[in-house]
């Protein structure tokens, strides 16, 4: 892509350039009056970009957005030099070298899509120069608000009368044609008028389901669809296998491991078992000495702590959490690993709720509970989730650093780890893909998921607190 694609007079609508240049003073007064509004947007973006070090923002008279963005470096491209105000020391304004800077950034924010001369071309060009892990955040408005704003422009001169009519509902169709995919979509700001205390309360209430349909702004997070997946071909895989009194099941791993790749790493975490699990792991390791089988001692607290210790110790590029009861076949796991390697997915959540389950594979109470929490997560993630408690989850080790920051920080300690991982993946804008697997009856003892009511209450608290922290918290 040529540099000229991002030069101001090719990038912006001529009507927008003329308006923002000739109405500088009025626009500054508008920004001052609506400072609370831009701060609200910036704070919400901060909640979505915890690990961003370098962020690039495309602006049109609203570079005030960068004032409260938390990033090591904030690069901004403004529509006119009069708006290039150094709100903080980490803000840098860029024009001619935009392409080079964008190619190194973790996040790109587009807050000027209404004023671009060719948004489709610009999005496609962006998809060609950003890194595969870079996220694009588009700030747009919903249809009702866009109609209202267009009407208000005739009475209040705060924006050009003629600009792109691009409601968020239309943009969703545009993204896919530009090699981009929606990973996360949030709706904020129902009341754009500053009434102390009242505005803050209303804007948070309207982030709840159904009510959020009336919000002014859409925060849409995108990632590239087509990438260079060939680099994933030789990535090493680490299986994290938490064990608690699984001596009978450990023996059955021999056949599965022999038939799998020798490059895999298998970490068995014995969590203070009272039976012969520890010795069985040693026997398996000795018998299969050509395979990379390791043992670590779990902390004896809960399954999640056992799993997390194993992930920290893993050397592989891809992490597979695999329960020692072998209720999911290695063949299904291998298929799921290939889905991660050959698509733009960041996190594979295996689901047992699509294919027919084998007889006695899941108790009825567990089945009901799974469906209930899947429904709650579907509301939380705004996408269909069918199974939250399947023990088989697959993701990249590099993303574990981001996920682990908030482990058990969702109201209560997650004893099993499934919610920690899923919510952590969502918070960090990872693409979560569900892959169906066949669920078999346990080969050994009964399930470790006992005290169903107490566990359900704990999980319910985690979901409610995570909704608050992800959407409602300032």
Residue pairs with C-beta under 8 A, 6 or more apart in sequence:
1 99
1 125
1 128
1 129
3 96
3 98
3 99
4 10
5 11
5 99
5 121
5 122
5 125
6 77
6 98
6 99
6 102
6 122
6 125
7 95
7 96
8 17
8 77
8 79
8 95
9 17
10 117
11 116
11 117
11 122
12 60
12 79
12 112
12 115
12 116
12 117
13 115
13 116
13 117
13 160
13 162
13 163
13 164
14 117
15 160
15 161
15 162
15 163
16 60
16 79
16 114
16 115
16 160
16 163
17 79
17 80
18 160
19 159
19 160
20 27
20 60
20 61
20 79
20 80
20 83
20 160
21 79
21 80
21 82
23 157
24 80
24 82
24 83
26 157
26 158
27 61
27 83
27 158
30 158
31 38
31 61
31 62
31 64
33 194
34 192
34 194
35 64
36 194
36 199
37 189
37 192
37 194
38 62
38 64
38 65
38 67
38 68
39 67
39 68
40 188
40 189
40 203
41 65
41 139
41 188
41 189
41 217
41 219
42 65
42 66
42 67
42 68
42 69
43 68
43 474
44 186
44 188
44 219
45 65
45 69
45 109
45 137
45 219
46 68
46 69
46 70
47 470
47 473
48 137
48 184
48 186
48 219
48 221
48 427
48 429
49 55
49 70
49 71
49 106
49 107
49 135
49 137
49 429
50 402
50 405
50 427
50 428
51 106
51 402
51 428
52 71
52 106
52 107
53 71
53 72
53 73
53 106
54 71
54 72
54 73
54 75
54 101
54 104
54 105
54 106
54 107
55 69
55 71
55 73
55 74
55 75
55 105
55 106
55 107
55 108
55 109
56 75
56 76
56 77
56 94
56 98
56 101
56 102
56 105
56 107
56 108
56 109
57 63
57 65
57 66
57 69
57 74
57 75
57 76
57 77
57 108
57 109
57 111
58 77
58 108
58 109
58 110
58 111
58 112
59 65
59 66
59 76
59 77
59 78
59 79
59 83
59 111
59 112
60 78
60 79
60 111
60 112
60 114
60 115
61 78
61 79
61 80
61 83
62 111
62 112
63 76
63 78
63 83
63 84
63 85
63 87
63 91
63 93
64 85
64 87
65 109
65 111
66 74
66 76
66 87
66 88
66 91
67 87
67 88
67 91
71 90
71 107
72 90
73 90
73 92
74 88
74 90
74 91
74 92
75 92
75 93
75 94
75 101
75 102
75 105
76 84
76 91
76 92
76 93
76 94
77 93
77 94
77 95
77 98
78 84
78 93
79 112
79 115
84 93
94 101
99 129
102 108
102 126
102 129
102 130
103 129
103 130
103 131
104 131
105 130
105 134
106 131
106 133
106 134
106 135
107 134
107 135
107 136
107 137
108 126
108 130
108 134
108 135
108 136
108 137
109 136
109 137
109 138
109 139
110 123
110 136
110 137
110 138
110 139
111 139
113 119
113 138
113 139
113 140
113 164
113 166
113 171
114 163
114 164
114 166
115 160
115 163
115 164
116 122
116 164
119 164
119 166
119 174
120 174
120 177
120 178
123 136
123 174
123 175
123 178
123 180
124 177
124 178
124 179
126 136
126 178
127 178
127 179
127 180
127 224
128 179
130 136
130 224
132 224
132 227
132 228
132 344
133 223
134 223
134 224
135 183
135 221
135 222
135 223
135 429
136 180
136 221
136 222
136 223
137 219
137 220
137 221
137 222
138 171
138 218
138 219
138 220
138 222
139 217
139 218
139 219
140 166
140 167
140 168
140 171
140 217
140 218
140 220
141 149
141 167
141 168
141 216
141 217
141 218
142 167
142 168
142 169
142 187
142 213
142 214
142 215
142 216
142 218
143 167
143 168
143 169
144 214
145 216
146 165
146 166
146 167
149 159
150 165
153 159
153 160
153 161
154 161
166 174
168 218
168 220
171 220
172 182
172 220
175 181
175 182
175 220
175 222
176 225
179 224
179 225
179 226
180 222
180 223
180 224
180 225
181 222
181 223
181 224
181 225
181 344
181 431
182 220
182 221
182 222
183 221
183 222
183 223
183 429
183 430
183 431
184 220
184 221
184 381
184 382
184 426
184 429
185 218
185 219
185 220
185 221
185 382
186 207
186 218
186 219
186 220
186 221
186 471
187 207
187 212
187 213
187 215
187 217
187 218
187 219
188 203
188 207
188 215
188 216
188 217
188 219
189 203
189 215
189 216
189 217
190 202
190 203
190 205
190 206
190 211
190 214
190 215
190 216
191 198
191 199
191 202
191 203
191 206
192 216
193 199
200 474
204 472
205 211
206 212
206 214
206 215
207 215
207 471
207 472
209 379
221 429
223 344
223 429
223 431
224 344
225 344
226 344
227 344
229 341
229 342
229 343
232 340
232 341
232 342
233 341
235 316
235 317
235 318
235 341
236 263
236 264
236 265
236 315
236 316
236 317
236 318
237 261
237 263
237 264
237 265
237 316
237 317
237 318
237 320
237 337
238 264
238 265
238 266
238 267
238 311
238 314
238 315
238 316
238 318
238 319
238 320
238 397
239 264
239 265
239 266
239 267
239 320
239 322
240 267
240 269
240 307
240 310
240 311
240 314
240 319
240 320
240 321
240 322
241 253
241 266
241 267
241 268
241 269
241 310
241 322
241 323
241 324
242 269
242 271
242 298
242 303
242 306
242 307
242 310
242 321
242 323
242 324
243 249
243 250
243 268
243 269
243 270
243 271
243 273
243 277
243 281
243 298
243 324
244 270
244 271
244 272
244 273
244 277
244 298
244 303
244 306
244 324
244 448
245 273
245 274
245 275
245 277
245 445
246 273
246 275
246 277
246 280
246 324
246 325
246 444
246 445
247 273
247 275
247 276
247 277
247 279
247 280
248 443
248 444
248 445
249 324
249 325
249 326
249 443
249 444
250 268
250 277
250 280
250 281
250 284
250 324
251 280
251 284
252 326
252 443
253 266
253 284
253 326
254 284
254 287
254 288
256 326
256 330
257 264
257 266
257 284
257 288
257 291
257 293
258 288
258 291
259 330
260 330
260 334
262 290
262 291
262 292
263 292
264 291
264 292
264 316
265 292
265 294
265 314
265 315
265 316
266 291
266 292
266 293
266 294
267 294
267 295
267 296
267 310
267 313
267 314
268 281
268 284
268 293
268 294
268 295
268 296
268 324
269 295
269 296
269 297
269 298
269 306
269 307
269 309
269 310
270 277
270 278
270 281
270 295
270 296
270 297
270 298
271 298
271 299
271 300
271 303
271 306
272 297
272 298
272 300
278 295
281 293
281 295
282 295
284 293
285 293
285 294
285 295
294 313
296 309
296 310
296 313
298 305
298 306
298 309
298 310
299 305
299 306
299 309
302 413
302 415
302 416
303 415
303 416
303 417
303 448
304 407
304 408
304 413
304 414
304 415
304 416
304 417
304 420
307 321
307 417
308 404
308 407
308 417
311 319
311 321
311 397
311 400
311 404
314 397
316 397
317 396
317 397
317 398
318 337
318 340
318 341
318 394
318 395
318 396
318 397
319 394
319 395
319 396
319 397
319 400
320 333
320 337
320 392
320 393
320 394
321 391
321 392
321 393
321 394
321 417
321 421
322 328
322 333
322 391
322 392
323 391
323 392
325 442
325 443
325 444
325 447
326 440
326 442
326 443
327 361
327 391
327 439
327 440
327 441
327 442
327 443
328 350
328 352
328 390
328 391
328 392
328 437
328 438
328 439
328 440
329 437
329 438
329 440
332 350
332 392
332 435
332 437
332 438
333 350
333 392
333 394
333 437
335 435
336 348
336 350
336 392
336 394
336 435
336 437
337 348
337 394
339 345
339 348
339 433
339 435
340 348
340 394
340 395
340 396
340 433
343 433
344 431
345 431
345 432
345 433
346 395
346 396
346 399
346 425
346 430
346 431
346 432
347 393
347 394
347 395
347 399
347 421
347 422
347 425
347 430
347 431
347 432
347 433
348 393
348 394
348 395
348 433
348 434
348 435
349 385
349 387
349 388
349 390
349 393
349 422
349 432
349 433
349 434
349 435
350 387
350 390
350 392
350 393
350 394
350 434
350 435
350 436
350 437
351 386
351 387
351 390
351 434
351 435
351 436
351 437
352 361
352 362
352 370
352 387
352 390
352 436
352 437
352 438
352 439
353 370
353 371
353 374
353 386
353 387
354 386
354 436
355 436
355 437
355 438
355 439
356 438
357 438
357 439
358 438
358 439
358 440
358 441
359 441
360 441
361 439
361 440
361 441
361 442
362 370
362 439
363 447
365 452
366 389
366 447
366 449
366 452
369 389
369 452
369 456
370 387
370 388
370 389
372 456
373 388
373 389
373 459
373 460
373 463
374 385
374 386
374 387
374 388
376 460
376 463
377 385
377 388
377 422
377 463
378 384
378 385
380 423
380 426
380 463
380 466
380 467
380 470
381 426
381 432
383 432
384 434
385 422
385 432
385 434
386 434
387 434
388 418
388 419
388 422
389 416
389 418
389 449
390 418
390 437
390 439
391 418
392 437
393 418
393 421
393 422
395 403
395 421
395 425
395 430
399 425
399 428
399 430
402 424
402 428
403 420
403 421
403 424
403 425
403 428
404 424
405 424
406 420
406 423
406 424
406 427
407 414
407 417
407 420
407 424
408 414
408 420
410 419
410 420
410 423
410 462
410 465
410 466
410 469
411 461
411 462
411 464
411 465
411 466
412 458
412 461
412 462
412 465
414 420
414 458
414 462
415 455
415 458
416 449
416 455
419 459
419 462
419 463
419 466
422 432
423 462
423 466
423 470
425 432
426 432
426 470
427 470
449 455
